[in-house]
Amino acid sequence: MMAVDKIGQATYAVQGVYIQGTGSVVGPKEGQGPLGQQFDRVWKDERAGQATFEKAEQALLIESYDEALKKAQKRWEDIELVVGGDLLDQIITTNFSARQHGRPTLGLFSACATFTEALAVGALLIGGNGPKTVLASAASHHQTAERQFRFPVELGYQRTPTTAWTATAAGAVVLSEDVGPLAIEAVTVGRVVDIGGKDPNDMGSAMAPAAFDTISQHLQDTGQEPGDFDKIYTGDLGHFGIKMLIEYAAQKGLQFGDELDDCGRSLYNQATQDTHNGGSGPGCSASVFAGPLARRLVRGDWDRILLVATGALFSPTTYQQGETIPCVAHAVAIKAVRGAGQ
């Protein structure tokens, strides 16, 4: 039975919404990282035969769609709605890709928190007796994001230790009312939090308070503790941001244990891959969930996780105008459904 019930201030309990299939596609650098063998596809180069990096990002997303549909045993005509987003102006990766699949599409933007926003929107719509099958996704590409938000990589500028590495990655999931190997338990919609940070090369520190705000709200609304989850994965706080989250939470009376981890911190080898703070971008949490995390849930390593993607909501224009960086995090609780293998 499908149902959505609001609990607490910002959380919705969801029943009868399942993840039937996932697709994860990453670039060569991501494939060389610790999780490289756990993605569905790893590109040999970042352009993959496309004329531009922007077109390559669209191809990356389409391939993640194909993998998710294949595992869910669905065709495009079975998908009633596509929800997703990316980092590029006018979310062109998601919107231009929609020219190919031709399905009804809702383009979303929460920066690097877009994937959990997409999961939340899809789950709430299905649980509220809307569409029966939704494809949720997010994508990013290192070369396109660097060009838009920082500098052309050809300049060879020096990156600071707190700078994140935008992942060349895409992840997609098929959400459905039909039983699948994973189920959505609850979603918590985050508030925009701004602590006054202005450095786009230190987004982990800017996003940590937003991650805390959403995690603590989810725990308060559901009456749970961090240890009730096998894992709590933030999106892309990275090595510096996750430390700040732990310290910030401790000051507020919330203690994390070994269950806390971060998708961006997990994606690369910090010692050998020169990614500094770790991975970032909407495709970071999308691919890490759709690949490694979903696999571990399905094979029985874990029963429940809380995925909390984090996003810094600035633009090149607001940065140049001296604005601070508002941030947001959205949380989705996901559990394994035993006996319904992917």
C-alpha positions in Angstrom: 0.0 0.0 0.0 1.4 3.4 -1.0 1.2 6.2 1.5 2.9 9.4 2.5 2.5 10.8 6.1 4.1 13.9 7.4 5.9 13.4 10.6 7.5 16.2 12.6 8.5 19.5 11.0 10.1 18.4 7.7 10.0 14.7 7.3 7.6 12.5 5.3 7.2 8.7 6.0 6.9 6.8 2.8 5.3 3.4 2.2 5.1 1.3 -0.9 7.8 3.1 -3.0 10.7 0.9 -4.2 13.9 1.2 -6.1 13.7 -1.3 -8.9 17.0 -0.6 -10.6 20.1 1.6 -10.4 22.6 2.8 -12.9 26.0 4.3 -12.3 28.5 5.6 -14.9 31.8 7.4 -14.1 34.8 8.8 -15.8 38.4 7.4 -15.8 39.6 9.1 -12.6 36.6 7.9 -10.7 37.2 4.4 -12.1 40.7 4.5 -10.7 39.5 5.2 -7.2 38.7 2.8 -4.3 35.2 2.3 -5.6 36.1 1.9 -9.3 35.1 -1.8 -9.7 31.6 -1.1 -8.2 30.2 1.1 -10.9 28.3 -0.2 -13.9 30.4 1.5 -16.5 33.7 3.3 -16.4 34.7 5.6 -19.3 38.2 5.3 -20.7 38.4 9.1 -21.2 36.3 12.1 -20.2 34.9 12.9 -23.6 34.0 9.5 -24.8 34.0 10.5 -28.5 31.7 13.5 -28.0 32.4 16.8 -29.6 32.3 18.8 -26.3 32.5 18.1 -22.6 28.9 19.3 -22.3 27.7 16.7 -24.8 29.8 14.1 -22.9 28.0 14.9 -19.7 24.7 14.3 -21.5 26.0 11.0 -22.8 27.1 10.1 -19.3 23.6 10.7 -18.0 21.9 8.8 -20.8 24.1 5.8 -20.1 23.1 5.8 -16.4 19.5 5.9 -17.5 20.1 2.8 -19.7 21.7 0.9 -16.9 18.9 1.6 -14.5 16.2 0.7 -17.0 18.0 -2.5 -17.9 18.2 -3.7 -14.2 14.6 -2.7 -13.5 13.5 -4.5 -16.7 11.7 -1.3 -17.9 11.4 0.4 -21.2 11.3 4.1 -21.8 7.6 4.0 -22.4 7.1 2.5 -18.9 8.6 5.7 -17.3 5.9 8.2 -16.5 8.2 10.9 -15.2 11.9 11.8 -15.2 13.1 14.0 -12.3 16.7 15.2 -12.0 19.2 17.9 -12.4 22.9 18.9 -12.8 25.2 21.9 -12.3 25.2 23.6 -15.6 23.2 26.8 -16.5 19.6 26.0 -17.2 20.3 22.4 -16.1 21.2 21.7 -19.8 22.5 18.2 -19.2 19.1 17.0 -17.9 17.0 19.1 -20.2 19.0 18.4 -23.4 19.0 14.7 -22.6 15.2 14.8 -22.4 15.2 15.6 -26.1 16.3 12.0 -26.6 14.0 10.1 -24.3 10.9 12.2 -24.8 9.3 11.5 -21.4 7.7 14.1 -19.1 10.5 15.8 -17.2 10.9 17.9 -14.1 14.3 19.6 -14.0 15.5 20.2 -10.5 18.4 22.1 -8.9 19.8 21.9 -5.4 23.4 22.0 -6.7 25.2 18.9 -5.3 22.1 18.0 -3.3 20.1 17.4 -6.4 20.1 13.6 -6.3 18.4 13.3 -3.0 16.0 16.1 -4.0 15.1 14.0 -7.1 14.7 10.8 -4.9 12.5 12.8 -2.5 10.3 14.3 -5.2 9.9 11.0 -7.0 9.0 9.1 -3.8 6.5 11.7 -2.6 4.8 11.7 -6.0 4.5 8.0 -6.2 3.5 7.6 -2.6 0.9 10.3 -3.1 -0.9 8.3 -5.8 0.8 10.2 -8.7 2.9 8.5 -11.3 3.6 4.8 -10.8 7.1 4.8 -12.2 9.7 7.6 -11.9 13.3 7.8 -13.1 15.4 10.0 -10.7 18.9 11.1 -11.6 21.8 13.6 -11.3 25.0 14.1 -13.2 28.2 16.2 -13.3 31.4 16.4 -15.3 34.7 17.7 -14.0 35.6 19.7 -17.1 32.2 21.4 -17.5 31.9 22.4 -13.9 35.4 23.7 -13.6 34.8 25.9 -16.7 31.6 27.3 -15.3 32.4 27.7 -11.6 36.1 28.2 -11.4 38.6 28.5 -14.2 39.3 26.7 -17.5 41.5 23.8 -16.6 44.0 24.9 -19.4 45.1 27.7 -17.1 46.7 25.2 -14.8 45.8 27.2 -11.7 46.9 26.0 -8.3 44.1 24.4 -6.2 43.8 24.9 -2.5 43.8 22.0 0.0 40.1 22.5 0.7 39.1 22.5 -3.0 36.9 19.6 -4.1 37.2 17.7 -7.4 33.9 17.7 -9.3 33.2 14.1 -10.3 32.7 13.0 -13.8 29.8 10.8 -12.9 26.1 10.1 -13.2 23.6 8.0 -11.3 20.0 7.1 -11.9 17.4 5.0 -10.1 14.0 3.6 -11.2 11.4 4.3 -8.5 8.2 2.3 -8.6 5.1 1.1 -6.7 6.2 -2.4 -7.7 8.3 -4.2 -5.2 12.1 -3.9 -5.7 15.3 -4.7 -3.8 15.3 -1.4 -2.0 12.6 0.8 -0.5 12.3 4.4 0.4 11.4 4.8 4.1 11.3 8.5 4.6 12.6 11.8 3.2 13.5 15.0 5.0 13.5 18.2 3.0 16.3 20.5 4.1 16.3 24.2 5.0 18.7 26.7 3.4 21.5 27.4 5.8 24.1 30.2 5.4 26.9 30.6 7.9 28.6 33.4 6.0 31.2 31.5 4.0 32.3 33.1 0.8 35.1 30.8 -0.5 34.0 28.6 -3.4 37.2 26.6 -2.9 36.0 25.5 0.6 32.4 24.3 0.1 32.7 21.4 2.5 32.9 23.8 5.4 30.1 25.9 4.1 27.8 22.8 3.7 28.5 21.1 7.0 26.0 23.1 9.0 23.3 22.4 6.5 24.1 18.7 6.7 23.9 18.8 10.5 20.6 20.7 10.3 18.9 18.1 8.0 20.4 15.1 9.8 19.3 16.3 13.2 15.9 17.3 11.9 15.4 13.8 10.4 16.5 12.1 13.7 14.2 14.4 15.7 11.2 13.9 13.4 11.6 10.1 13.3 12.7 9.6 16.9 15.9 7.8 15.9 19.6 8.0 16.7 22.6 7.9 14.3 23.3 4.3 15.3 19.9 3.2 14.1 21.4 3.3 10.6 24.1 1.1 9.3 25.5 4.1 7.5 24.8 7.8 7.2 26.4 9.1 4.0 26.7 12.8 3.3 27.1 13.9 -0.3 30.3 15.8 -0.8 31.5 17.3 2.4 34.9 15.7 1.8 37.7 15.2 4.2 37.6 18.7 5.7 33.8 19.0 5.7 33.1 15.7 7.4 35.4 16.7 10.3 33.6 20.0 10.6 30.3 18.2 10.7 31.5 15.9 13.5 32.8 18.8 15.6 29.8 21.0 14.9 27.4 18.2 15.9 29.3 17.5 19.1 28.9 21.1 20.1 25.2 20.7 19.6 25.1 17.5 21.6 24.9 15.0 18.7 27.5 12.2 18.6 28.3 10.3 15.5 30.1 6.9 15.4 31.5 4.7 12.7 28.2 5.0 10.8 29.0 8.4 9.4 30.8 8.6 6.0 30.8 10.8 2.9 30.4 10.0 -0.8 33.0 12.5 -1.9 35.6 11.3 0.6 35.0 7.7 -0.5 35.3 8.3 -4.2 39.0 9.0 -4.6 42.3 7.9 -3.0 43.4 11.1 -1.3 47.0 10.0 -1.1 47.5 9.2 -4.8 44.8 11.0 -6.9 45.4 14.6 -6.0 41.8 15.4 -5.4 42.5 17.4 -2.2 39.2 17.6 -0.2 37.6 14.8 -2.3 34.7 14.5 -4.8 31.8 16.8 -5.4 29.1 17.5 -7.9 25.5 16.1 -8.2 27.0 13.0 -9.9 29.1 12.3 -6.9 26.4 11.1 -4.5 24.2 9.9 -7.4 26.9 7.5 -8.7 28.2 6.4 -5.3 24.6 5.5 -4.2 23.5 3.9 -7.5 26.7 1.9 -7.6 28.6 0.9 -4.4 26.0 1.8 -1.7 23.0 0.1 -3.5 25.1 -3.0 -4.1 26.0 -3.3 -0.4 22.4 -2.9 0.6 21.2 -5.5 -1.9 23.9 -8.1 -1.0 23.1 -7.8 2.7 26.1 -5.9 4.1 23.7 -3.2 5.4 20.0 -3.0 6.1 19.4 0.7 6.3 21.2 3.9 5.3 20.5 7.6 5.4 21.7 9.4 2.3 22.2 13.1 2.8 23.4 14.9 -0.3 24.7 18.4 0.3 24.6 21.4 -2.0 26.3 24.9 -2.1 23.7 27.2 -3.8 26.0 29.8 -5.3 26.7 31.0 -8.8 29.7 32.6 -10.4 27.7 35.9 -10.5 26.8 35.8 -6.8 30.4 35.0 -5.9 31.7 37.9 -8.0 29.2 40.2 -6.2 30.6 39.2 -2.8 27.6 37.2 -1.7 27.9 34.5 0.9 27.2 30.9 0.0 23.8 29.5 1.2 23.7 25.7 1.4 21.1 22.9 1.7 20.9 19.2 2.3 18.1 16.7 1.7 17.9 13.3 3.4 16.4 10.0 2.2 16.2 6.9 4.3 16.6 3.7 2.3 16.2 0.1 3.4 16.9 -3.3 1.9 14.0 -5.5 0.9 15.1 -9.1 1.4 14.0 -11.6 -1.2 13.7 -9.0 -4.0 17.2 -9.0 -5.6 18.1 -6.5 -8.2 
